[in-house]
Amino acid sequence: MSGLLAILRRGAMTATVALACATAPAQAATLAQDVAKTVAGQPGHFAVYAAMSGQRPQVCLNCRDYINAASTMKLFVMDAAYDMFTKGTLHPEETIVVHNSFHSLVGTRSFALEQKEDSYDPLYAQIGRPVAVSELVRVMIQYSSNLATNLMIERIGVPYIHAVMDAQHLRGVRFGRMIEDYDANDRGIHNEMTARGLGQFMQKLDHGEIIGPAQSAAMIDILRGQHFNDMIPPGLPSGTPVAHKTGWVEGVRNDAGIVFLPDGRHYILVMLTKSLPDEAAGIRVLNTISHQVYDHFVSAPAQGAAKGG
């Protein structure tokens, strides 16, 4: 009889494991279907990557499509700055005299940023004055300062940013030029990302694999101070911590972040768009997606790490 009970118990355990394995992909399919339904028929183009930290994506909607990065490209300027901090070739307290004249990546012409197109006026009031690199990095991320971004790209160099990205084996990310370098843009040099590429970067960042654990943690801390919060955060319960970077240009609204759940788990959400005829309506779609992803992951059982995707 005891042998029979043992066999029955083993059978029950096997069935339970099989059910759990079957449930996980079924849950993923449900979330992917829900997100697909949300964007179905909506004007514009939506790309979404959603995954628990360390897990393969449960949503990868149009996630290999290259889309105008807008200000999400500033993540990779910050990345390269921290690489230089670590190597001692740049110090956070080093100062740069603020100026608004930059050499194009192509040719010999110079260009200036339009202040009205920027999102952080205070830095323009400091033209001619030295500002610490650490402050430039902060306002570049938290206030999406275009002027701070170009000052940092000028100091670091586009080739160095490329080298850092290559060393980190980042894929699905094309960093091309400074902001408003229209001569380079006309030569086909763009800043473009895929939702998958940005998602993989955020995964690495969350796991302490961008430069190193301390540097990744410092960058995440800066991202948690994001000033623009109209895409991912409205879909979350009030007060939910999120470390993210937004970006926008005409017809484009992007957000890429790490969301921290009450039980200590994290998930990655990247939402990229293009060709939005009504940007406010597009943002409402992104809010809905953010809410769907949060509801799904907060109720999903914890699973062992299975990196990929």
C-alpha positions as CSV (number, residue, x, y, z in Angstrom):
1,M,0.0,0.0,0.0
2,S,2.8,2.4,0.9
3,G,4.4,1.8,-2.5
4,L,1.1,2.6,-4.2
5,L,0.8,5.8,-2.2
6,A,4.4,6.8,-3.1
7,I,3.6,6.3,-6.8
8,L,0.4,8.3,-6.5
9,R,2.3,11.1,-4.7
10,R,4.9,11.1,-7.4
11,G,2.2,11.3,-10.1
12,A,0.5,14.2,-8.3
13,M,3.8,16.1,-8.1
14,T,4.6,15.5,-11.7
15,A,1.1,16.7,-12.7
16,T,1.6,19.8,-10.6
17,V,5.0,20.6,-12.2
18,A,3.5,20.0,-15.6
19,L,0.6,22.3,-14.8
20,A,3.0,25.1,-13.6
21,C,5.0,24.8,-16.8
22,A,1.9,25.0,-18.9
23,T,0.6,27.9,-16.9
24,A,3.6,30.2,-17.4
25,P,3.5,30.3,-21.3
26,A,-0.3,30.5,-21.1
27,Q,0.0,33.6,-18.8
28,A,2.6,35.1,-21.1
29,A,0.3,34.5,-24.1
30,T,-2.6,36.2,-22.3
31,L,-0.5,39.3,-21.5
32,A,0.8,39.5,-25.1
33,Q,-2.7,39.1,-26.4
34,D,-4.0,41.8,-24.1
35,V,-1.4,44.3,-25.2
36,A,-2.0,43.4,-28.8
37,K,-5.7,44.1,-28.4
38,T,-5.0,47.4,-26.7
39,V,-3.0,48.7,-29.7
40,A,-5.1,47.0,-32.4
41,G,-6.8,49.7,-34.5
42,Q,-5.0,52.5,-32.7
43,P,-3.5,55.1,-35.1
44,G,0.3,55.0,-35.1
45,H,2.8,52.3,-34.6
46,F,3.6,50.7,-31.2
47,A,6.5,48.5,-30.1
48,V,6.5,46.9,-26.6
49,Y,8.9,44.8,-24.6
50,A,7.8,43.5,-21.2
51,A,9.7,41.0,-19.1
52,M,10.4,40.1,-15.5
53,S,13.9,40.9,-14.5
54,G,16.1,38.0,-15.7
55,Q,13.3,36.4,-17.7
56,R,12.5,36.1,-21.4
57,P,10.0,38.7,-22.6
58,Q,6.3,37.9,-22.2
59,V,5.5,40.7,-24.6
60,C,7.7,41.4,-27.7
61,L,5.2,43.3,-29.9
62,N,7.0,44.8,-32.9
63,C,10.0,44.7,-30.7
64,R,12.6,44.3,-33.4
65,D,11.4,47.4,-35.3
66,Y,13.9,50.3,-35.3
67,I,12.2,53.5,-34.1
68,N,13.4,57.0,-33.5
69,A,15.1,56.8,-30.1
70,A,14.3,60.4,-29.2
71,S,15.8,61.1,-25.8
72,T,16.2,57.4,-24.8
73,M,19.5,57.7,-26.6
74,K,20.7,59.7,-23.6
75,L,20.9,56.4,-21.7
76,F,24.0,55.5,-23.7
77,V,25.7,58.8,-23.1
78,M,25.3,58.2,-19.4
79,D,26.6,54.6,-19.9
80,A,29.8,55.9,-21.6
81,A,30.3,58.6,-18.9
82,Y,30.2,56.0,-16.2
83,D,32.7,53.9,-18.1
84,M,35.0,56.9,-18.2
85,F,34.5,57.6,-14.5
86,T,35.5,54.0,-13.8
87,K,38.6,54.2,-15.9
88,G,39.6,57.6,-14.5
89,T,39.5,59.4,-17.9
90,L,36.7,61.6,-16.7
91,H,35.8,62.7,-13.2
92,P,32.3,63.5,-12.0
93,E,33.5,66.8,-10.6
94,E,35.3,67.8,-13.8
95,T,33.7,70.9,-15.2
96,I,32.7,71.9,-18.7
97,V,32.1,75.5,-19.7
98,V,28.5,75.6,-21.0
99,H,28.3,76.6,-24.7
100,N,25.8,76.2,-27.5
101,S,27.9,75.7,-30.6
102,F,28.8,72.2,-31.8
103,H,30.6,70.7,-34.7
104,S,28.6,68.4,-36.9
105,L,29.6,64.8,-37.1
106,V,30.0,65.3,-40.8
107,G,31.6,68.2,-42.7
108,T,33.0,71.3,-41.0
109,R,29.8,73.3,-40.2
110,S,28.7,74.1,-36.7
111,F,25.2,74.2,-35.3
112,A,23.4,75.4,-32.2
113,L,20.5,74.0,-30.3
114,E,17.1,75.8,-30.3
115,Q,16.3,76.5,-26.7
116,K,12.6,76.4,-27.4
117,E,12.9,72.8,-28.4
118,D,14.8,71.9,-25.2
119,S,13.2,70.8,-21.9
120,Y,15.6,72.4,-19.4
121,D,16.0,76.2,-19.7
122,P,18.2,76.7,-16.6
123,L,21.3,75.4,-18.3
124,Y,21.1,78.0,-21.0
125,A,21.3,80.7,-18.3
126,Q,24.7,79.2,-17.4
127,I,26.3,79.6,-20.8
128,G,29.9,80.8,-20.3
129,R,30.0,79.2,-16.8
130,P,31.6,75.9,-15.7
131,V,29.2,73.1,-14.7
132,A,30.2,69.8,-13.2
133,V,29.9,66.7,-15.3
134,S,27.9,65.0,-12.6
135,E,25.3,67.7,-12.8
136,L,25.2,67.6,-16.6
137,V,24.6,63.8,-16.5
138,R,21.8,64.3,-14.0
139,V,19.9,67.0,-15.9
140,M,20.5,65.1,-19.2
141,I,18.6,62.2,-17.7
142,Q,16.1,63.6,-15.2
143,Y,15.2,66.7,-17.2
144,S,16.2,65.4,-20.6
145,S,18.4,68.4,-21.3
146,N,19.5,68.5,-24.9
147,L,22.2,71.0,-24.2
148,A,23.7,68.8,-21.4
149,T,23.5,65.9,-23.8
150,N,25.5,67.5,-26.5
151,L,28.1,68.9,-24.1
152,M,28.6,65.3,-22.8
153,I,28.7,63.8,-26.3
154,E,31.3,66.4,-27.3
155,R,33.4,65.6,-24.2
156,I,33.1,61.8,-24.6
157,G,33.1,61.4,-28.3
158,V,30.7,59.4,-30.5
159,P,33.4,56.7,-31.3
160,Y,33.9,56.1,-27.5
161,I,30.2,55.7,-27.0
162,H,30.1,53.1,-29.8
163,A,33.1,51.3,-28.3
164,V,31.4,51.0,-24.9
165,M,28.2,49.7,-26.5
166,D,30.2,47.2,-28.5
167,A,32.0,46.0,-25.4
168,Q,28.7,45.5,-23.7
169,H,27.4,43.5,-26.7
170,L,24.3,45.7,-27.0
171,R,22.2,44.9,-30.0
172,G,19.2,46.6,-31.5
173,V,20.6,50.1,-30.6
174,R,21.9,52.6,-33.1
175,F,23.6,55.6,-31.6
176,G,24.6,58.0,-34.4
177,R,24.9,61.6,-33.6
178,M,24.4,64.7,-31.4
179,I,20.9,66.1,-31.0
180,E,19.9,68.5,-33.8
181,D,22.9,67.6,-36.0
182,Y,20.8,67.8,-39.1
183,D,23.7,67.6,-41.5
184,A,24.5,64.1,-40.1
185,N,20.8,63.3,-40.1
186,D,20.6,64.2,-43.8
187,R,23.5,61.7,-44.4
188,G,21.4,58.9,-42.9
189,I,23.1,59.0,-39.4
190,H,20.3,58.5,-36.9
191,N,19.6,57.6,-33.3
192,E,17.3,54.5,-33.5
193,M,16.4,51.8,-31.1
194,T,14.3,48.6,-30.9
195,A,12.2,47.9,-27.9
196,R,14.0,44.6,-27.6
197,G,17.4,46.3,-27.7
198,L,16.4,48.8,-25.0
199,G,14.8,46.0,-23.0
200,Q,18.0,44.0,-23.0
201,F,20.0,47.1,-21.9
202,M,17.6,47.7,-19.0
203,Q,17.9,44.0,-18.1
204,K,21.7,44.3,-17.9
205,L,21.4,47.5,-16.0
206,D,19.1,45.9,-13.4
207,H,21.5,43.0,-13.0
208,G,24.5,45.3,-12.4
209,E,26.1,44.4,-15.7
210,I,26.4,47.9,-17.2
211,I,30.0,48.8,-16.3
212,G,29.6,47.1,-12.9
213,P,27.2,46.7,-9.9
214,A,28.1,50.0,-8.3
215,Q,27.9,51.9,-11.5
216,S,24.6,50.3,-12.5
217,A,23.1,51.1,-9.2
218,A,24.2,54.7,-9.5
219,M,22.6,55.0,-12.9
220,I,19.4,53.4,-11.7
221,D,19.3,55.9,-8.8
222,I,19.5,58.8,-11.3
223,L,16.7,57.2,-13.4
224,R,14.5,57.0,-10.3
225,G,14.6,60.8,-10.2
226,Q,13.0,61.1,-13.6
227,H,11.0,64.4,-13.9
228,F,8.8,63.4,-16.9
229,N,6.3,60.8,-15.8
230,D,3.4,60.7,-18.2
231,M,3.8,57.2,-19.8
232,I,4.8,54.3,-17.5
233,P,4.0,55.8,-14.1
234,P,0.2,56.6,-14.7
235,G,-0.4,52.9,-15.2
236,L,1.0,52.0,-11.8
237,P,-0.3,52.3,-8.3
238,S,0.6,55.7,-6.8
239,G,4.1,55.7,-5.3
240,T,5.3,52.6,-7.2
241,P,9.1,53.1,-7.7
242,V,10.2,53.2,-11.3
243,A,13.6,54.0,-12.8
244,H,13.0,55.1,-16.4
245,K,14.0,57.4,-19.3
246,T,11.4,59.0,-21.6
247,G,11.8,60.5,-25.0
248,W,9.7,62.4,-27.4
249,V,9.8,64.2,-30.8
250,E,6.9,64.9,-33.1
251,G,4.8,61.8,-33.5
252,V,7.0,59.8,-31.1
253,R,6.5,59.0,-27.4
254,N,8.9,56.6,-25.8
255,D,9.6,55.2,-22.3
256,A,11.9,52.5,-21.0
257,G,12.2,51.5,-17.4
258,I,12.6,49.2,-14.5
259,V,9.5,48.9,-12.3
260,F,9.8,47.7,-8.7
261,L,7.0,45.5,-7.3
262,P,6.0,45.5,-3.6
263,D,7.4,42.0,-3.1
264,G,10.9,43.1,-4.2
265,R,10.7,41.7,-7.8
266,H,11.4,43.9,-10.7
267,Y,10.2,44.0,-14.3
268,I,11.4,45.7,-17.5
269,L,9.0,47.7,-19.7
270,V,9.9,49.4,-22.9
271,M,7.3,51.2,-25.1
272,L,8.3,52.9,-28.3
273,T,6.0,54.6,-30.8
274,K,6.1,56.4,-34.1
275,S,3.6,58.1,-36.5
276,L,1.3,59.1,-33.7
277,P,-1.2,61.6,-35.2
278,D,-2.6,62.4,-31.8
279,E,0.2,62.2,-29.2
280,A,-2.1,62.6,-26.2
281,A,-4.2,59.7,-27.4
282,G,-1.0,57.7,-27.9
283,I,0.1,58.4,-24.4
284,R,-3.2,57.1,-23.1
285,V,-2.6,53.8,-24.9
286,L,0.8,53.6,-23.3
287,N,-0.8,54.2,-19.9
288,T,-3.2,51.3,-20.5
289,I,-0.3,49.0,-21.5
290,S,1.6,50.0,-18.4
291,H,-1.4,49.1,-16.2
292,Q,-1.9,45.8,-18.0
293,V,1.7,44.8,-17.5
294,Y,1.8,45.8,-13.9
295,D,-1.4,43.9,-13.1
296,H,-0.1,40.8,-14.8
297,F,3.3,40.8,-13.2
298,V,2.2,41.7,-9.7
299,S,-0.1,38.7,-9.6
300,A,2.2,36.3,-11.4
301,P,4.0,33.7,-9.2
302,A,7.8,34.1,-8.8
303,Q,9.7,31.8,-11.1
304,G,13.4,30.8,-11.4
305,A,15.6,33.0,-13.6
306,A,15.7,32.1,-17.2
307,K,17.7,34.7,-19.0
308,G,17.1,35.4,-22.7
309,G,15.1,37.2,-25.2
